[in-house]
C-alpha cells in the first residue's frame, strides 16, 4: 500500500511541478521509462507468482534503466543511436508484453 501511495504522490508532484528535462538527457528519457516499465511489470508478475523480493525489484529497476541508457549512449557515440534505441525498445517491449500475458493468465485464469 505504501508503494501505491508513493506512486500517486509522485505523479501528483510531477503534474504540479512540471519538471523540465535538460536537452542532453531527452533522448534517454523514453528508454528509461520503458526500462522502468519492464521492471514494474516483472515485479507484478513476481508478486503474483509468489516470488517477489523487494531487493531484486530495486536492483532490477536501477540496473535496467542504467543499462538501457548506457546502450543508447554508446549508440549515440557510435552514430547509430536511433537503431540501438529501437533495439532496446523492442527487447524491453517483448519482455513487457510477456509479463503482461503472464499477469493476465494469473488474474483471469485464461
FIDO-259810 format. One record per residue: residue number from 0; x, y, z of N, C-alpha, C in turn. Coordinates in Angstrom, 2 decimals, padded with zeros to 5 digits, always signed. Layout:
# FIDO-259810
(atom NUM (X Y Z) (X Y Z) (X Y Z))
...
This chain:
# FIDO-259810
(atom 0 (+000.82 -001.19 +000.00) (+000.00 +000.00 +000.00) (+000.86 +001.26 +000.00))
(atom 1 (+002.00 +001.17 +000.68) (+002.92 +002.30 +000.74) (+003.46 +002.64 -000.65))
(atom 2 (+003.71 +001.61 -001.46) (+004.20 +001.84 -002.81) (+003.16 +002.57 -003.67))
(atom 3 (+001.91 +002.20 -003.52) (+000.83 +002.85 -004.28) (+000.71 +004.32 -003.87))
(atom 4 (+000.79 +004.59 -002.58) (+000.73 +005.96 -002.10) (+001.91 +006.77 -002.65))
(atom 5 (+003.10 +006.17 -002.64) (+004.28 +006.83 -003.19) (+004.14 +007.11 -004.68))
(atom 6 (+003.56 +006.15 -005.41) (+003.36 +006.32 -006.85) (+002.39 +007.47 -007.12))
(atom 7 (+001.27 +007.48 -006.41) (+000.28 +008.54 -006.59) (+000.88 +009.90 -006.22))
(atom 8 (+001.61 +009.94 -005.12) (+002.24 +011.21 -004.70) (+003.24 +011.68 -005.75))
(atom 9 (+004.02 +010.77 -006.30) (+004.99 +011.13 -007.32) (+004.34 +011.67 -008.58))
(atom 10 (+003.25 +011.06 -009.00) (+002.53 +011.52 -010.19) (+001.94 +012.91 -009.94))
(atom 11 (+001.33 +013.10 -008.78) (+000.73 +014.40 -008.45) (+001.81 +015.48 -008.40))
(atom 12 (+002.93 +015.20 -007.75) (+004.01 +016.17 -007.67) (+004.55 +016.48 -009.07))
(atom 13 (+004.71 +015.46 -009.89) (+005.20 +015.67 -011.25) (+004.27 +016.53 -012.08))
(atom 14 (+002.96 +016.33 -011.92) (+001.99 +017.13 -012.67) (+001.98 +018.58 -012.18))
(atom 15 (+002.07 +018.77 -010.87) (+002.03 +020.12 -010.31) (+003.31 +020.90 -010.57))
(atom 16 (+004.45 +020.25 -010.45) (+005.74 +020.94 -010.58) (+006.12 +021.12 -012.05))
(atom 17 (+005.70 +020.22 -012.92) (+006.03 +020.23 -014.34) (+007.54 +020.38 -014.57))
(atom 18 (+008.32 +019.38 -014.15) (+009.77 +019.49 -014.31) (+010.17 +019.46 -015.79))
(atom 19 (+011.28 +020.10 -016.08) (+011.80 +020.08 -017.45) (+013.02 +019.17 -017.48))
(atom 20 (+013.14 +018.47 -018.58) (+014.27 +017.57 -018.76) (+015.30 +018.29 -019.61))
(atom 21 (+016.56 +018.35 -019.17) (+017.59 +019.00 -019.98) (+017.68 +018.35 -021.37))
(atom 22 (+017.99 +019.16 -022.35) (+018.05 +018.67 -023.74) (+019.03 +017.52 -023.91))
(atom 23 (+020.08 +017.51 -023.12) (+021.10 +016.46 -023.22) (+020.51 +015.11 -022.81))
(atom 24 (+019.58 +015.11 -021.87) (+019.01 +013.86 -021.35) (+017.73 +013.42 -022.06))
(atom 25 (+017.17 +014.26 -022.90) (+015.90 +013.94 -023.55) (+015.92 +012.67 -024.38))
(atom 26 (+016.99 +012.32 -025.08) (+016.96 +011.05 -025.84) (+016.90 +009.82 -024.94))
(atom 27 (+017.31 +009.97 -023.69) (+017.38 +008.82 -022.78) (+016.11 +008.63 -021.97))
(atom 28 (+015.29 +009.64 -021.87) (+014.08 +009.56 -021.03) (+013.10 +008.48 -021.50))
(atom 29 (+012.75 +008.40 -022.80) (+011.82 +007.35 -023.20) (+012.37 +005.94 -022.96))
(atom 30 (+013.66 +005.77 -023.16) (+014.28 +004.47 -022.93) (+014.24 +004.14 -021.44))
(atom 31 (+014.50 +005.13 -020.59) (+014.46 +004.91 -019.15) (+013.05 +004.55 -018.70))
(atom 32 (+012.05 +005.19 -019.28) (+010.66 +004.88 -018.92) (+010.30 +003.46 -019.33))
(atom 33 (+010.69 +003.04 -020.52) (+010.39 +001.68 -020.97) (+011.13 +000.66 -020.09))
(atom 34 (+012.38 +000.94 -019.73) (+013.13 +000.03 -018.85) (+012.47 -000.04 -017.47))
(atom 35 (+012.00 +001.09 -016.97) (+011.32 +001.10 -015.68) (+010.00 +000.32 -015.75))
(atom 36 (+009.26 +000.47 -016.84) (+008.03 -000.30 -017.01) (+008.31 -001.80 -017.05))
(atom 37 (+009.41 -002.19 -017.69) (+009.79 -003.60 -017.72) (+010.00 -004.12 -016.30))
(atom 38 (+010.73 -003.37 -015.49) (+010.96 -003.78 -014.10) (+009.65 -003.83 -013.32))
(atom 39 (+008.77 -002.87 -013.56) (+007.49 -002.83 -012.85) (+006.61 -004.03 -013.21))
(atom 40 (+006.49 -004.32 -014.49) (+005.69 -005.48 -014.90) (+006.32 -006.79 -014.40))
(atom 41 (+007.64 -006.85 -014.38) (+008.31 -008.02 -013.83) (+008.02 -008.19 -012.34))
(atom 42 (+007.95 -007.07 -011.63) (+007.66 -007.13 -010.19) (+006.23 -007.60 -009.94))
(atom 43 (+005.30 -007.11 -010.74) (+003.90 -007.54 -010.59) (+003.79 -009.03 -010.86))
(atom 44 (+004.46 -009.48 -011.91) (+004.43 -010.91 -012.23) (+005.05 -011.74 -011.10))
(atom 45 (+006.17 -011.27 -010.56) (+006.82 -011.99 -009.46) (+005.91 -012.04 -008.24))
(atom 46 (+005.22 -010.95 -007.99) (+004.29 -010.91 -006.85) (+003.18 -011.94 -007.02))
(atom 47 (+002.63 -012.02 -008.23) (+001.57 -013.00 -008.49) (+002.09 -014.43 -008.44))
(atom 48 (+003.36 -014.62 -008.81) (+003.98 -015.95 -008.73) (+004.39 -016.30 -007.30))
(atom 49 (+004.37 -015.31 -006.41) (+004.74 -015.55 -005.02) (+006.23 -015.55 -004.78))
(atom 50 (+007.02 -014.95 -005.69) (+008.47 -014.94 -005.54) (+009.04 -013.51 -005.51))
(atom 51 (+008.19 -012.54 -005.21) (+008.64 -011.14 -005.22) (+009.64 -010.89 -004.10))
(atom 52 (+010.70 -010.17 -004.44) (+011.70 -009.74 -003.46) (+011.97 -008.27 -003.72))
(atom 53 (+011.82 -007.44 -002.70) (+011.97 -006.01 -002.91) (+013.38 -005.61 -003.32))
(atom 54 (+014.38 -006.31 -002.82) (+015.76 -006.01 -003.23) (+015.98 -006.31 -004.71))
(atom 55 (+015.46 -007.43 -005.14) (+015.58 -007.80 -006.55) (+014.87 -006.76 -007.42))
(atom 56 (+013.72 -006.28 -006.97) (+013.00 -005.27 -007.73) (+013.81 -003.98 -007.85))
(atom 57 (+014.33 -003.49 -006.75) (+015.09 -002.24 -006.78) (+016.33 -002.38 -007.66))
(atom 58 (+017.06 -003.47 -007.50) (+018.26 -003.69 -008.32) (+017.87 -003.81 -009.79))
(atom 59 (+016.81 -004.55 -010.08) (+016.35 -004.71 -011.46) (+015.94 -003.38 -012.05))
(atom 60 (+015.21 -002.59 -011.29) (+014.75 -001.28 -011.75) (+015.93 -000.39 -012.12))
(atom 61 (+016.87 -000.23 -011.18) (+018.02 +000.65 -011.41) (+018.90 +000.10 -012.52))
(atom 62 (+019.17 -001.19 -012.49) (+020.05 -001.81 -013.47) (+019.46 -001.71 -014.88))
(atom 63 (+018.16 -001.99 -015.03) (+017.51 -001.89 -016.35) (+017.63 -000.48 -016.91))
(atom 64 (+017.34 +000.51 -016.09) (+017.40 +001.90 -016.55) (+018.83 +002.29 -016.92))
(atom 65 (+019.79 +001.94 -016.09) (+021.18 +002.30 -016.37) (+021.72 +001.60 -017.61))
(atom 66 (+021.46 +000.31 -017.75) (+021.96 -000.43 -018.91) (+021.31 +000.07 -020.19))
(atom 67 (+020.00 +000.31 -020.16) (+019.32 +000.82 -021.35) (+019.88 +002.18 -021.75))
(atom 68 (+020.09 +003.07 -020.77) (+020.65 +004.39 -021.06) (+022.08 +004.27 -021.58))
(atom 69 (+022.85 +003.35 -021.01) (+024.23 +003.14 -021.47) (+024.28 +002.65 -022.92))
(atom 70 (+023.39 +001.74 -023.26) (+023.34 +001.23 -024.64) (+023.00 +002.36 -025.61))
(atom 71 (+022.04 +003.18 -025.26) (+021.66 +004.30 -026.12) (+022.81 +005.32 -026.19))
(atom 72 (+023.46 +005.58 -025.08) (+024.61 +006.50 -025.07) (+025.71 +005.99 -025.98))
(atom 73 (+026.04 +004.70 -025.87) (+027.07 +004.13 -026.74) (+026.65 +004.21 -028.20))
(atom 74 (+025.37 +003.98 -028.47) (+024.87 +004.11 -029.83) (+025.02 +005.53 -030.36))
(atom 75 (+024.77 +006.51 -029.50) (+024.96 +007.91 -029.89) (+026.42 +008.19 -030.20))
(atom 76 (+027.30 +007.64 -029.39) (+028.73 +007.86 -029.61) (+029.22 +007.21 -030.90))
(atom 77 (+028.60 +006.08 -031.25) (+028.98 +005.38 -032.49) (+028.23 +005.88 -033.71))
(atom 78 (+027.25 +006.74 -033.50) (+026.48 +007.28 -034.61) (+025.30 +006.41 -035.03))
(atom 79 (+024.94 +005.46 -034.21) (+023.80 +004.57 -034.50) (+022.80 +004.59 -033.34))
(atom 80 (+022.64 +005.74 -032.74) (+021.80 +005.86 -031.55) (+020.36 +005.47 -031.78))
(atom 81 (+019.79 +005.87 -032.91) (+018.38 +005.56 -033.14) (+018.17 +004.06 -033.35))
(atom 82 (+019.12 +003.39 -033.99) (+018.99 +001.95 -034.20) (+019.07 +001.20 -032.87))
(atom 83 (+020.01 +001.61 -032.02) (+020.12 +000.94 -030.73) (+018.95 +001.29 -029.82))
(atom 84 (+018.43 +002.50 -029.93) (+017.23 +002.86 -029.16) (+016.06 +001.97 -029.56))
(atom 85 (+015.92 +001.76 -030.85) (+014.85 +000.89 -031.35) (+015.05 -000.53 -030.84))
(atom 86 (+016.28 -001.01 -030.87) (+016.56 -002.36 -030.39) (+016.21 -002.52 -028.92))
(atom 87 (+016.56 -001.53 -028.11) (+016.26 -001.58 -026.68) (+014.76 -001.57 -026.46))
(atom 88 (+014.04 -000.72 -027.17) (+012.59 -000.65 -027.02) (+011.94 -001.96 -027.45))
(atom 89 (+012.43 -002.57 -028.53) (+011.86 -003.85 -028.99) (+012.08 -004.94 -027.94))
(atom 90 (+013.30 -005.06 -027.46) (+013.61 -006.12 -026.48) (+012.80 -005.92 -025.20))
(atom 91 (+012.80 -004.70 -024.68) (+012.06 -004.45 -023.44) (+010.56 -004.55 -023.68))
(atom 92 (+010.10 -004.14 -024.87) (+008.68 -004.28 -025.20) (+008.25 -005.73 -025.21))
(atom 93 (+009.09 -006.59 -025.76) (+008.77 -008.03 -025.76) (+008.67 -008.54 -024.33))
(atom 94 (+009.59 -008.12 -023.48) (+009.55 -008.55 -022.07) (+008.31 -008.01 -021.37))
(atom 95 (+007.95 -006.76 -021.65) (+006.76 -006.17 -021.03) (+005.51 -006.95 -021.43))
(atom 96 (+005.37 -007.23 -022.73) (+004.19 -007.97 -023.18) (+004.19 -009.40 -022.68))
(atom 97 (+005.36 -010.01 -022.55) (+005.43 -011.36 -021.98) (+004.97 -011.36 -020.53))
(atom 98 (+005.44 -010.38 -019.76) (+005.00 -010.27 -018.37) (+003.52 -009.92 -018.28))
(atom 99 (+003.04 -009.06 -019.18) (+001.62 -008.70 -019.18) (+000.76 -009.93 -019.47))
(atom 100 (+001.22 -010.79 -020.38) (+000.48 -012.01 -020.68) (+000.44 -012.93 -019.46))
(atom 101 (+001.56 -013.04 -018.76) (+001.59 -013.87 -017.56) (+000.67 -013.30 -016.48))
(atom 102 (+000.64 -011.98 -016.35) (-000.24 -011.34 -015.38) (-001.69 -011.60 -015.75))
(atom 103 (-001.99 -011.48 -017.02) (-003.37 -011.76 -017.49) (-003.78 -013.19 -017.17))
(atom 104 (-002.85 -014.13 -017.40) (-003.17 -015.53 -017.08) (-003.43 -015.73 -015.60))
(atom 105 (-002.65 -015.04 -014.75) (-002.87 -015.14 -013.30) (-004.21 -014.54 -012.89))
(atom 106 (-004.49 -013.37 -013.40) (-005.68 -012.63 -012.96) (-006.95 -013.25 -013.49))
(atom 107 (-006.97 -013.58 -014.80) (-008.19 -014.07 -015.42) (-008.24 -015.60 -015.58))
(atom 108 (-007.16 -016.26 -015.15) (-007.08 -017.73 -015.26) (-007.33 -018.20 -016.69))
(atom 109 (-006.84 -017.41 -017.65) (-007.03 -017.76 -019.05) (-005.80 -017.43 -019.86))
